[in-house]
């Protein structure tokens, strides 16, 4: 899918267009081969620049093509995906931002994302398609803010899972915590990669940065660092929580096994006595009319003694 936008210089409003004119923002969502060739032909760039961003495993980086005067920025953005258990988990995916000379700006994603929607719906103040350097920095800044929002959601879901686990040890909630822990690993790795891209952006001579642009980039770096610190803190808390619940589950299992063992011992005492007096041999009280009640008394007495002994050994909870 290809969508073309241009900012009207007079009204400063974002408009959808159909032609490739200077200052156009070209947004591509999981483009087909024909769409890739169409864009590359109209803006005169290499197809590889677009395909790089369509690789889900592509790392955040900057690629400069001096011949075509084209710069490719790839950063990771947070997304929500379906997990194998049927729920949702947080992950990241690459987004490509291509500055084509001073003529076009291209964004490439594998699927629709909330970051692009902010720009398309006019939620970003001071956004213009023809201010390409600022466009990149605004993307970086808002992306860092999105990470902070996602981290807050992860923390909230962790707290909900903990409350459920306090009342009942369910596998579903434990798997949820495991999924959140995995999400934090993805997010932390992506944040560190994005940080390297932002810091390198400051040093690129091909990108003209004005005072206001530098402020946006510095704010983006600060937001990104804050997100890294938050992800580290949440990851440490989640790891500690998982370890604590693993210990609790193990302790509960030991308690159950201890109780079952004690019950088995208690039941074995009268069973053993009944087995002895059920043999076809001469036994004490065989001819006694009260023999049955005497055996019941002995079995009860030994059972009580066993219970008292197990209680002293803290084998009964």
C-alpha positions as a Python dict, from the first residue, in 0.01 Angstrom:
ca = {
    (1, 'X'): (0, 0, 0),
    (2, 'X'): (126, 346, -92),
    (3, 'X'): (-5, 676, 45),
    (4, 'X'): (120, 1018, -69),
    (5, 'X'): (97, 1334, 143),
    (6, 'X'): (200, 1692, 101),
    (7, 'X'): (179, 1993, 330),
    (8, 'X'): (9, 2294, 179),
    (9, 'X'): (247, 2589, 216),
    (10, 'X'): (-36, 2844, 256),
    (11, 'X'): (-264, 2655, 498),
    (12, 'X'): (9, 2435, 649),
    (13, 'X'): (-235, 2142, 644),
    (14, 'X'): (-153, 1787, 545),
    (15, 'X'): (-322, 1679, 225),
    (16, 'X'): (-345, 1347, 42),
    (17, 'X'): (-205, 1374, -312),
    (18, 'X'): (-169, 1148, -613),
    (19, 'X'): (146, 1280, -777),
    (20, 'X'): (514, 1260, -688),
    (21, 'X'): (603, 1626, -645),
    (22, 'X'): (886, 1785, -451),
    (23, 'X'): (823, 1785, -76),
    (24, 'X'): (596, 1479, -91),
    (25, 'X'): (588, 1230, 196),
    (26, 'X'): (554, 876, 61),
    (27, 'X'): (433, 620, 314),
    (28, 'X'): (456, 250, 220),
    (29, 'X'): (291, -31, 418),
    (30, 'X'): (406, -383, 328),
    (31, 'X'): (447, -282, -38),
    (32, 'X'): (435, -533, -323),
    (33, 'X'): (716, -569, -577),
    (34, 'X'): (527, -354, -826),
    (35, 'X'): (476, -81, -568),
    (36, 'X'): (845, -84, -474),
    (37, 'X'): (946, -51, -840),
    (38, 'X'): (692, 227, -894),
    (39, 'X'): (826, 438, -606),
    (40, 'X'): (1190, 376, -693),
    (41, 'X'): (1127, 476, -1054),
    (42, 'X'): (949, 800, -959),
    (43, 'X'): (1198, 915, -694),
    (44, 'X'): (1511, 757, -848),
    (45, 'X'): (1650, 547, -560),
    (46, 'X'): (1771, 189, -519),
    (47, 'X'): (1511, -77, -435),
    (48, 'X'): (1733, -217, -158),
    (49, 'X'): (1672, 95, 51),
    (50, 'X'): (1304, 5, 73),
    (51, 'X'): (1358, -369, 117),
    (52, 'X'): (1593, -318, 414),
    (53, 'X'): (1305, -181, 621),
    (54, 'X'): (1084, -477, 526),
    (55, 'X'): (1316, -721, 702),
    (56, 'X'): (1168, -782, 1048),
    (57, 'X'): (1514, -871, 1184),
    (58, 'X'): (1681, -555, 1048),
    (59, 'X'): (1880, -366, 1311),
    (60, 'X'): (1847, 4, 1377),
    (61, 'X'): (2112, 190, 1176),
    (62, 'X'): (2191, 471, 933),
    (63, 'X'): (2297, 407, 573),
    (64, 'X'): (2424, 692, 355),
    (65, 'X'): (2438, 666, -25),
    (66, 'X'): (2657, 952, -146),
    (67, 'X'): (2598, 884, -515),
    (68, 'X'): (2223, 934, -494),
    (69, 'X'): (2247, 1175, -198),
    (70, 'X'): (2007, 947, -14),
    (71, 'X'): (2006, 864, 359),
    (72, 'X'): (1830, 566, 515),
    (73, 'X'): (1734, 574, 883),
    (74, 'X'): (1608, 251, 1041),
    (75, 'X'): (1475, 257, 1397),
    (76, 'X'): (1268, 10, 1598),
    (77, 'X'): (914, 102, 1702),
    (78, 'X'): (697, -72, 1967),
    (79, 'X'): (401, -279, 1846),
    (80, 'X'): (147, -522, 1989),
    (81, 'X'): (144, -879, 1861),
    (82, 'X'): (-58, -1194, 1927),
    (83, 'X'): (121, -1448, 2143),
    (84, 'X'): (111, -1827, 2107),
    (85, 'X'): (-111, -1855, 2415),
    (86, 'X'): (-381, -1651, 2239),
    (87, 'X'): (-319, -1326, 2426),
    (88, 'X'): (-110, -1026, 2331),
    (89, 'X'): (253, -938, 2384),
    (90, 'X'): (463, -631, 2317),
    (91, 'X'): (737, -647, 2057),
    (92, 'X'): (920, -419, 1814),
    (93, 'X'): (948, -386, 1438),
    (94, 'X'): (1170, -173, 1213),
    (95, 'X'): (1056, 139, 1033),
    (96, 'X'): (1255, 286, 747),
    (97, 'X'): (1285, 660, 691),
    (98, 'X'): (1448, 760, 362),
    (99, 'X'): (1555, 1114, 282),
    (100, 'X'): (1578, 1138, -97),
    (101, 'X'): (1796, 1441, -171),
    (102, 'X'): (1592, 1750, -88),
    (103, 'X'): (1292, 1621, -282),
    (104, 'X'): (1110, 1334, -109),
    (105, 'X'): (1069, 1168, 228),
    (106, 'X'): (975, 798, 239),
    (107, 'X'): (860, 587, 535),
    (108, 'X'): (838, 209, 508),
    (109, 'X'): (672, -29, 755),
    (110, 'X'): (566, -392, 755),
    (111, 'X'): (220, -302, 883),
    (112, 'X'): (15, -11, 1011),
    (113, 'X'): (147, 151, 1328),
    (114, 'X'): (31, 416, 1575),
    (115, 'X'): (341, 631, 1521),
    (116, 'X'): (257, 702, 1157),
    (117, 'X'): (-112, 752, 1244),
    (118, 'X'): (-13, 1045, 1467),
    (119, 'X'): (140, 1225, 1171),
    (120, 'X'): (-138, 1130, 930),
    (121, 'X'): (-410, 1258, 1162),
    (122, 'X'): (-232, 1588, 1234),
    (123, 'X'): (-162, 1523, 1604),
    (124, 'X'): (202, 1636, 1573),
    (125, 'X'): (249, 2012, 1608),
    (126, 'X'): (483, 2186, 1366),
    (127, 'X'): (491, 1892, 1126),
    (128, 'X'): (557, 1966, 758),
    (129, 'X'): (639, 1714, 488),
    (130, 'X'): (893, 1945, 326),
    (131, 'X'): (1095, 1985, 650),
    (132, 'X'): (1259, 1645, 622),
    (133, 'X'): (1524, 1680, 893),
    (134, 'X'): (1265, 1791, 1146),
    (135, 'X'): (1032, 1511, 1028),
    (136, 'X'): (1298, 1251, 1118),
    (137, 'X'): (1361, 1407, 1459),
    (138, 'X'): (988, 1430, 1533),
    (139, 'X'): (956, 1062, 1444),
    (140, 'X'): (1238, 976, 1684),
    (141, 'X'): (1097, 1190, 1965),
    (142, 'X'): (740, 1057, 1936),
    (143, 'X'): (873, 702, 1904),
    (144, 'X'): (1061, 742, 2234),
    (145, 'X'): (740, 873, 2393),
    (146, 'X'): (553, 567, 2260),
    (147, 'X'): (805, 341, 2429),
    (148, 'X'): (736, 513, 2762),
    (149, 'X'): (362, 456, 2714),
    (150, 'X'): (418, 90, 2631),
    (151, 'X'): (638, 46, 2938),
    (152, 'X'): (366, 193, 3159),
    (153, 'X'): (118, -55, 3008),
    (154, 'X'): (357, -342, 3077),
    (155, 'X'): (399, -229, 3438),
    (156, 'X'): (21, -207, 3483),
    (157, 'X'): (-33, -555, 3337),
    (158, 'X'): (240, -689, 3566),
    (159, 'X'): (61, -547, 3871),
    (160, 'X'): (-271, -703, 3759),
    (161, 'X'): (-105, -1043, 3708),
    (162, 'X'): (54, -1020, 4055),
    (163, 'X'): (-284, -952, 4219),
    (164, 'X'): (-434, -1258, 4050),
    (165, 'X'): (-137, -1475, 4150),
    (166, 'X'): (-170, -1374, 4515),
    (167, 'X'): (-511, -1541, 4526),
    (168, 'X'): (-448, -1834, 4295),
    (169, 'X'): (-138, -1976, 4127),
    (170, 'X'): (-266, -2006, 3772),
    (171, 'X'): (-47, -2107, 3480),
    (172, 'X'): (-218, -1844, 3266),
    (173, 'X'): (-91, -1559, 3484),
    (174, 'X'): (257, -1707, 3510),
    (175, 'X'): (271, -1732, 3131),
    (176, 'X'): (154, -1372, 3115),
    (177, 'X'): (446, -1263, 3333),
    (178, 'X'): (682, -1466, 3117),
    (179, 'X'): (544, -1295, 2805),
    (180, 'X'): (591, -952, 2963),
    (181, 'X'): (946, -1039, 3061),
    (182, 'X'): (1016, -1139, 2701),
    (183, 'X'): (861, -812, 2579),
    (184, 'X'): (1091, -610, 2804),
    (185, 'X'): (1394, -784, 2655),
    (186, 'X'): (1284, -687, 2303),
    (187, 'X'): (1208, -330, 2407),
    (188, 'X'): (1535, -279, 2595),
    (189, 'X'): (1740, -409, 2302),
    (190, 'X'): (1555, -186, 2056),
    (191, 'X'): (1590, 122, 2277),
    (192, 'X'): (1967, 79, 2294),
    (193, 'X'): (1986, 43, 1915),
    (194, 'X'): (1773, 355, 1869),
    (195, 'X'): (2000, 544, 2107),
    (196, 'X'): (2300, 469, 1886),
    (197, 'X'): (2110, 596, 1579),
    (198, 'X'): (2012, 920, 1755),
    (199, 'X'): (2364, 990, 1873),
    (200, 'X'): (2500, 931, 1524),
    (201, 'X'): (2237, 1165, 1378),
    (202, 'X'): (2404, 1451, 1566),
    (203, 'X'): (2727, 1383, 1378),
    (204, 'X'): (2590, 1342, 1024),
    (205, 'X'): (2692, 1632, 804),
    (206, 'X'): (2437, 1546, 534),
    (207, 'X'): (2153, 1645, 768),
    (208, 'X'): (2109, 2016, 836),
    (209, 'X'): (2005, 2074, 1194),
    (210, 'X'): (1885, 2413, 1312),
    (211, 'X'): (1871, 2517, 1678),
    (212, 'X'): (1510, 2404, 1714),
    (213, 'X'): (1593, 2074, 1543),
    (214, 'X'): (1880, 2010, 1782),
    (215, 'X'): (1647, 2072, 2076),
    (216, 'X'): (1402, 1812, 1940),
    (217, 'X'): (1684, 1559, 1894),
    (218, 'X'): (1819, 1624, 2244),
    (219, 'X'): (1468, 1579, 2386),
    (220, 'X'): (1436, 1254, 2188),
    (221, 'X'): (1766, 1127, 2331),
    (222, 'X'): (1656, 1219, 2685),
    (223, 'X'): (1319, 1044, 2638),
    (224, 'X'): (1497, 738, 2498),
    (225, 'X'): (1740, 726, 2792),
    (226, 'X'): (1448, 755, 3032),
    (227, 'X'): (1275, 467, 2854),
    (228, 'X'): (1593, 257, 2883),
    (229, 'X'): (1610, 323, 3257),
    (230, 'X'): (1239, 242, 3300),
    (231, 'X'): (1270, -81, 3103),
    (232, 'X'): (1570, -184, 3314),
    (233, 'X'): (1384, -113, 3639),
    (234, 'X'): (1068, -295, 3524),
    (235, 'X'): (1277, -586, 3398),
    (236, 'X'): (1454, -618, 3734),
    (237, 'X'): (1121, -602, 3919),
    (238, 'X'): (966, -862, 3688),
    (239, 'X'): (1266, -1094, 3723),
    (240, 'X'): (1244, -1065, 4101),
    (241, 'X'): (869, -1131, 4091),
    (242, 'X'): (914, -1441, 3873),
    (243, 'X'): (1184, -1576, 4105),
    (244, 'X'): (967, -1508, 4410),
    (245, 'X'): (665, -1688, 4265),
    (246, 'X'): (886, -1977, 4153),
    (247, 'X'): (1003, -2012, 4515),
    (248, 'X'): (644, -1985, 4643),
    (249, 'X'): (523, -2255, 4403),
    (250, 'X'): (813, -2481, 4500),
    (251, 'X'): (745, -2420, 4870),
    (252, 'X'): (372, -2491, 4827),
    (253, 'X'): (453, -2813, 4644),
    (254, 'X'): (685, -2920, 4925),
    (255, 'X'): (410, -2847, 5177),
    (256, 'X'): (159, -3058, 4984),
    (257, 'X'): (405, -3347, 4953),
    (258, 'X'): (483, -3326, 5325),
    (259, 'X'): (114, -3335, 5417),
    (260, 'X'): (45, -3628, 5183),
    (261, 'X'): (341, -3820, 5330),
    (262, 'X'): (215, -3759, 5684),
    (263, 'X'): (-138, -3872, 5594),
    (264, 'X'): (5, -4185, 5433),
    (265, 'X'): (198, -4268, 5752),
    (266, 'X'): (-110, -4212, 5971),
    (267, 'X'): (-330, -4432, 5751),
    (268, 'X'): (-58, -4701, 5736),
    (269, 'X'): (-63, -4760, 6115),
    (270, 'X'): (-419, -4904, 6149),
    (271, 'X'): (-382, -5073, 5811),
    (272, 'X'): (-69, -5254, 5930),
    (273, 'X'): (-237, -5370, 6253),
    (274, 'X'): (-545, -5488, 6066),
    (275, 'X'): (-317, -5680, 5827),
    (276, 'X'): (-140, -5857, 6112),
    (277, 'X'): (-464, -5973, 6275),
    (278, 'X'): (-606, -6079, 5941),
    (279, 'X'): (-346, -6357, 5902),
    (280, 'X'): (-443, -6726, 5935),
    (281, 'X'): (-210, -6785, 6234),
    (282, 'X'): (-254, -6784, 6609),
    (283, 'X'): (-253, -6428, 6742),
    (284, 'X'): (-310, -6258, 7080),
    (285, 'X'): (-676, -6200, 7175),
    (286, 'X'): (-781, -6459, 6919),
    (287, 'X'): (-1027, -6625, 7154),
    (288, 'X'): (-1124, -6312, 7342),
    (289, 'X'): (-1479, -6189, 7285),
    (290, 'X'): (-1353, -5829, 7307),
    (291, 'X'): (-1060, -5895, 7071),
    (292, 'X'): (-1200, -5677, 6795),
    (293, 'X'): (-1246, -5376, 7023),
    (294, 'X'): (-904, -5428, 7175),
    (295, 'X'): (-748, -5414, 6826),
    (296, 'X'): (-951, -5102, 6747),
    (297, 'X'): (-823, -4944, 7069),
    (298, 'X'): (-461, -5036, 6993),
    (299, 'X'): (-488, -4907, 6636),
    (300, 'X'): (-649, -4582, 6756),
    (301, 'X'): (-385, -4535, 7026),
    (302, 'X'): (-95, -4592, 6785),
    (303, 'X'): (-256, -4358, 6532),
    (304, 'X'): (-287, -4083, 6794),
    (305, 'X'): (76, -4136, 6894),
    (306, 'X'): (178, -4110, 6527),
    (307, 'X'): (-19, -3786, 6486),
    (308, 'X'): (143, -3634, 6798),
    (309, 'X'): (489, -3738, 6682),
    (310, 'X'): (437, -3596, 6330),
    (311, 'X'): (302, -3275, 6484),
    (312, 'X'): (615, -3231, 6692),
    (313, 'X'): (826, -3289, 6382),
    (314, 'X'): (622, -3017, 6205),
    (315, 'X'): (512, -3268, 5943),
    (316, 'X'): (148, -3166, 5974),
    (317, 'X'): (40, -2814, 5883),
}
